[in-house]
Amino acid sequence: MPDSSKVSAGRRRLAAGVAAGILLTAAVAAQQGGSRASDMSKISREYVRLVLALGAHDKDYVDAYYGPDDIRKEAETAHLTLDAIGTTVDRLAASLKSVSVDAADELARLRHQYLEKQLAAMRARVRMLEGEKLSFDQESKALYDAVAPTYSDAHFQEVLDRLDRRFPGSGPLVERYDAWRRAFVIPRDKLDAVFKAAIGACRERTLAHVKLPPGEQFTVEYVTNKSWSGYNWYQGNFRSLIQVNTDLPIYIDRAIDLACHEGYPGHHVYNALLEQHLVRDRGWTEFTVYPLFSPQSLIAEGTANFGIDVAFPGRDRIDYERGTLFPLAGLDASRTAEYYEVQALVDQLSYAGNEAARRYINGRIDRDAATAWLQTYALMPHDRAAQRVRFFDQYRSYVINYNYGKDLVRAFIESRGGTADHPAKRWNEFETLLSSPRLPSGLR
Ligand SMILES: [Zn+2]
């Protein structure tokens, strides 16, 4: 605690015969620190109450809450209108501005900025629910504190041309690619065994570098009829519920992707470390709630995606899958490298999904055109493309959090020395990011 070190410094100087005024200064500083702490805890509580209140107007807004029950009850009984939530958010943002920050305490500074950005995003979400129309980029800036880069059709065409040479023949490229890829679907009756193995491998690699809270664990459920392919519902107490959507065929790469992304070192670890370091160690109640349409989501999705590369760098993934997952799924293990060579190319089309979403949300293309665009430029078969457009309907510019979030997180970790050839440093920087309230603009 900075306050107690200030007091002891004052005492030492007093003992050395310096004027008693210094002790007084220290006492005032301690008092200011104390009132700053109580101001922040009031703001934090009010922030939680507002997030929960907004959740009553927007069923997707509150992704997780494991904080005090009385705040939930307060939020439920107050029945705040959108308008009342908006003006209270403005008032709270003004009180936050008036609280001074101890510049020497990096976490305290990040916390202050975090609340500021989270409140601004909440305000934007209220305006959207009240009918304000934002363009895709305006929305992602307001909600996620970031604007993803734009790419032309020609950018994707260059990758598509290479894939076209890889899969020669007639008919749409997406059909040729899909026909080839069918040999890599995990059979439904092998799914659970493959996922359990993947989760075990991700957890083992994470535990080798990150100290996880005691008793952390999660359960996996298989569900249908969702616009997403997987979901982590954090429940507090270091526990998560992970749901895997089985509407569409699940390819072998999803096992490690989902196990890392939803579990280790992704969402489950992120939430558990925030609970441990910020909620339990520091008593920062605002981290017991997770508003989905907020800057925190870019950090959550970006770290969850980058975490796949951190846990399984380079050849490590192919070696592990060839030896364990392909055989478990009953797939031809001699084709592991071939599969990942093609996937590496297809991954370069990832931003095509953002382009489809941007054009669709901006009203430049309709549902059918967006579906067709995803088939052509993101190589998604029709049913998957249609599912993705349903995701756009529900989550809109949220899509940038996955790929742009990953790119921002990677650049941030690497700028601090956490490059692929320094794995220990990479894990260390990654763990620090997962344990702190840093937001997208703070990554640059
Ligand atoms: Zn995610």
Boltz pocket constraint, residues with backbone or C-beta under 6 A from the ligand:
constraints:
  - pocket:
      binder: B
      contacts: [[A, 230], [A, 261], [A, 267], [A, 300], [A, 301], [A, 304]]
      max_distance: 6.0
